[in-house]
Amino acid sequence: MSGGAFPPEIPYELDNFKYLTRSNYKSTKRLLGYIDILGFREFIIGLNDDDSSTDEIVDGIELLRDVAEKVTIYPSITASVFSDLVVLSQPCEPGIEDPSQLLTLLGVIQSLLLANGWFSRGAVVIGKLIHVRNSMLFGEALIQAYDLERYTAKYPRVIITKSAMLMIIKNLEIVYGTKASDIRDKFIRQDNDGMNYINFLLPMPPYPGEDIHGAIKKSILEALSKSSNNENKYSKAYWLASYFNAIVRERGWTGINEISL
C-alpha cells in the first residue's frame, strides 16, 4: 500500500478532544419534557414508493426541528430532536427558572403535531441529566421519561410525574406569587385516572391563514373514522375527542362545535 503510513496519524487536537471537553459534560438535576410521535414505526414500515408518504414523515420531523430551533428564545431551555421524538429540558434552580416556558413549548409541539395529523405522547420528569444542544443527551431522567411514555401515558397525552409537579408548583409560586395557581391550571389538567398532563389545547399564537383548532378537530375526526375497527387506535382518538370537547365547553371557541361521540 502506498500513500503514507497506515493507520494515519491522528491530529493532536482530535486525539485529546475527549480530555479537553470532558469537563463540559456534568450531570445536573433538570426538568425534562419528552414527546414521541405515535404510530411512527408502523408508518415507516408501511412506506411505499409514493413520495407523498415520505413527505408526511419529513413534514412531521421538520415541524419538530422548527420548534427546537425556536427554543433559543428561552436561554434556559435545551432542545434535542432525534427521528420522531423531541426532548426539552431546563435546570431546576428554585425561583430562577420559569417552568411555564417549557410547558408552553410542549403544548405547542403537541398542538401543531395534531393539527398536522400526528398523535403524540410523552412525559415530564425531574432527574439527573446531561443535555448539551446538538451534542449529548443521556441520564436517568431520559430513561424515566421513555418508560413512562411507553408504558404509562397510554393516551395521546404528556403526563407529569408527582415529583415534577411539586417542582413546577414550587417554582411557579416563587416566580408568579399569588397568580401561580392560575398559571398552573392553564397549563396542566388532571385526568380521570389521576394523572396530571399537559393541557396542550392552549390558546395558540396566530398562524397566518391557519385555523389551528379547526385543523385539530379535523385530525381527530379522521382518526375516529379510520380506527373504528381497531380498538387500540380508536381508544386514543376517543380520548382526544373527549378532551377536545371538554375544552370547547370550557372556553366556548367561536365557530368550533363539539365532536359527536
N, C-alpha and C positions, 0 to 999 in steps of 0.2 A: 504494500500500500504506500502510495506516495502522497505528498502534500502536507507533511508535517507530522508531529507526534500524535499518537492516539492512546488514551483519550486526550482531547485538547486540554490545555491548561485553563483552570478556572480563574477569572479575574479576582484579585484580592477583595474588591468591594462586594462581589457576589458571594464569594466563599465565606465572608464574615457577616453577611446580611443578617442572619438569624441572631447573631450576637449583638449587632448594632441596634436592632429594633425590638428585641425581646422585651425590654422594659416598658414598651408602649402598651403591651397587652396585659392588663391586670383585671382579674375577676372582681366585679363590684355588684352590689345589690341594685337591681334595676326593675322597673315596671315594664313588662313585655306584653305586647299585643300581637297575636298570631292569627292570620287569616288564610284559609285554604279554599280554593275553588272546588266545589263538589262536582263529581262526575267527570273530572278532567281525564282520569286514567282510561275510563271506558270510551271517552270521546276520542282519545288518541288512538286506541286500539281499533276503533271503528272507522278510522280515516280511510278515505279512498283517494282517487286521483282528482277529485273535484277540488279545484283551487279555492272555492268558496268555503269549504270546510276548514282548510288551513287558515284562511283569512279570519275566521271566527276565533281560532286559538290565538293568532297573532294579536288580534284586537284586544282580547282579554288580558294577555300578558303586557301589551303596551299600555293598557289602562293602569295596571299595577305599577309599571315603571314610571309612568307620568306622575302619578300621585307621589311615589317615592322621591322623585326629583323635586317636587314642590315642598317636600318636608323641610327643606333647608330654611323655610321662613320661620321655623321653630328651632333655634340653635341647639336646644337641649335634646331633641329627638333624633335618633339614628334609625335609618331605614335600610332594609335589605330585601331584594326580590330574587327568588330562585324558582324558575319554572312557574308553577301555578300558585305559589304562596308568597306572602309578604309578611315581614316581621318588622315591627316598630318597637323601639324601646327608649326609655329615658331614665336618668338617675332618680333615686328615691329620697333625696335630701328633704327633710321636713320643712315646709314653708318656703322652699326655694323653687321647686318645680311645680307647675300647674298641670295636674293630670287631665284636666278638661281638654287640653290641646291634643293629647294622644287619643282620648275618647272621641273627639270630633273627627280626627283623621280616620279612625277605624270605622266610624259611622258613614263617612263619605265614601270610603272604599266599598263597603257593603252595598250602599245605595246605588252607586254607579255600576257595580258589577251586576246587580239585579236588574237595573234599567236596561242593561245590555244582554239580558237573558241568562246570566250566570248566578247560580245559588252559591253561597259561601258560608263557611263555618269556622269557628276558632275559639280562642280563649285569651283571657287577660290574666296574667300571673305575676307574682313577685318572687325574685330569687337571684341567685348568683349567675352572672352572665358576662361574657366577653363579647362585645359588639362594636366592631370598627367598620365604618362605612366602606363599601367596596373592597373589603379585605377579609375580615374574620368574624365568625359568629358561632359560638358554642357555649354550653353551660347548662346547669340543672334547670334553669328557667325555661329554656328552649325544649328540653325533654319533657318537662311537665306540661307545657302548652300543647306539644304534639300529642301526648297521651290523652289529654282532656278533649282535644278536638276530635280525635279518632274514636274514643270510647265513651265519652260522657255528654258532649254537647248535643248529639243526636239530631237536632233540628238545625235549620239554617240560621244559627244564632252564634254570637261570640259571647261565651259565658265568662263570668268573672268569679275568681276564687274568693273565699271568705277573707283570706289574708290580704289579697289585693284590694278588696272592698274597704277593709279597715284603713289601709294606707291612703286610698283615694279619698275617703271621707275626711280623714285627719288633715290631709293637705288642702282639700277644698275649704275646710273650716279656717285654716290658717290664712289662705290666700283671699277668700271671699267673705269671711266673717259670717254675719247673720244671713247672707244670701247663699250660703253653702248648700242648704237643703234644696233650694230651688234649682241650683246648678246640677246637683246630684239627680234629682227627679227628671230633669231634662234629658240627661244622657243615659240613665240606667233604668231598666224595668225589671220587675220580678215576675217570673213565670209561675204557672200553676204547680210546677214540681218544686218550687222554692229556689230555683236557680236564678241568680241575677245575670242580666245580659245587656249588651249594648243596644240602646234604643236608636237603631240606625235609620229609622224613618224620621230623621231630624229635619228641621227647616233647612232646605238646601240652598246654597249660594246660587245665584242666577246663572243659567247656562243658555246663552242666546239661541233662540229657535228651538229649544228643547222643553218639553213638558215632562219633567223628571218623574213626577208622581203618576202621570198617565202612562209613561213607559214602564214603570214598576208594576202597575196594575195589569198591563198587557202581558208582561212576562209571567206573572202569577197565573193569569187565566190560561195562557198557553200551556204552562206546566201542568195545571189541573187537567186539562183536556188530554194531553199526551200521556199522562201517567195513570189514567183511570184503571188500567189493568195491571198496575204494578204497585202493590201496597206500600212498599218501602218509599218509592218516589212520591207517591200520592200523599203519604203522611207528611212529608216535608213541604209539599206545595200547600196542603191544607193548613199546616201550621202558619205558613207565611200569609195565607189569605185571612186567617183568623186574627193575626197580629195587625195586618193592614186594616181590616175592618174596625178593630178597636181604636186605632189611631184616627181613622176617618171620623168615628163617632166623637172622639175627644176633641179633635181640632176643627172639625167642620170645614174640610177643604172645599173651596169653591169649585163646583163643576165636577167633583170626584164623588162617586157613589160607592157604597159597599159592594163587595164581591158576593154574589149569590152562592150559598153553600147548601 
